[in-house]
């Protein structure tokens, strides 16, 4: 069974939301998971895709419904069946590593331009 959750909200693009859901997927025993930010002209949303047996996917859906609360400042959640490929969790983790390294590189270059980092530092 495959499920896609589309979660909207102002602060949903934080990486910790993706890991929050990943931890539950691993706990449930799912081996396939992917999550990413989708931008549109109107809003930003977190797309979460999970694949597993019926009990695992239902458990994930119930978790999202029960654990997503007002403090997360969400505008809504839409669940829908998903027919496409859901990568293995390892692919998601590799994607996150690349994304975080890219973010670090951009921030490092910005700090360099602003002279926050000495040219004498070797990393």
N, C-alpha and C positions, 0 to 999 in steps of 0.2 A: 504494500500500500504506500502511496506517495501523497504528501500533503504540502501545500504552499500556504504560508501565512504572510500576509502583507500588513505591516504594522506602521501606522502613520503617527508622526509626532515631531515636535520642534527639536527635541534633543535625542532623537533616535539614532543619529549617526555616530554615536560614541561606540568604540570598539567593544567596550565592556558588555553591551547588550548582546552582541553576537556570542561572546564567550559565556554569558549567563545562560543562553539557550543551548549552547554546545554542551555545557556540563550536564544538563538534564538529558539530552539525547544520549550521551555516553552512559549515564546512569541507567537509562532505560534499555540499553543494549543495542541501540541502532548503530549501524556501521556506515550509513550514508547521510551526509548533512552538508548543506551549503547555505551561506547567508551573504547578502551584499546590500549596499545602499542603492536605491533607485531614485534618480532625480527626475523631476518633471517641472514644467513651468509653474505648476500650481503648488506642488508639495514635494517633500522628501519622505521616503519611507524605507523601512527595513524589510527586505524580502528574506524569508526563512523557508528553506526546503528541507524536508526530511523524508527518508524512506526506511521502512521496516515492516514488521508484521503488524497486523491490525491492532493488537494490544499496545505495541510500542508507540505507534502513531497516534492512537486515541489517547494514550497516556501523555504524550507531548502536547496534544491539543488541549487537554484538560489542564495541564500545567500552565500553559500560556493564558488560558481563560482565568484560572484561579490566581496566578501570581502577578499578572500585569495589573498594576494598581495606579491610583491617582498620582502618586509621587513621580511616576515615570512621564507624566504630562503627554499622554498619547491622545491622538485624535480619533483613533479607531483601529479595529483589527478585522481583517477579512480572511476567512479560511476558504480554500478551494482545492479541489483535487488537482493533482499535477501529473502530467503524462510524460514529461521530458526526463532527461538524464539527471540524476542526483549523484554528484561525485562522492567518493569515499572521504571520510573525515580527514584523512591525511592530506588530500588535495586542498581542502579548506584551510588546514593549518599552514600549508605551504603558501597559499594565497595570502593569508594574514601576515606571514613573515615578510613577504615581498612588499605588501602594502605598508607595513610598519617601517621597514628599511627605507622605502621611498619617502615616507613622511619625515623620518629622521634626517635623511639627506637634504630634503628641502629646508627643514628648520635649521640644520647646521649651516647651510649656505647662506640663509638669511642672517643668522647670528654672525657669520664671518663678515658679511657686508656691513653690518652695524658695529663692527669692531668689538663684539663681545668675546671673540675667541682670538687668542694670540696666534700669530703665524708660527711661533716656536713650539706649539703643542703638536705632538705626533700621536695620531690615533691609529 
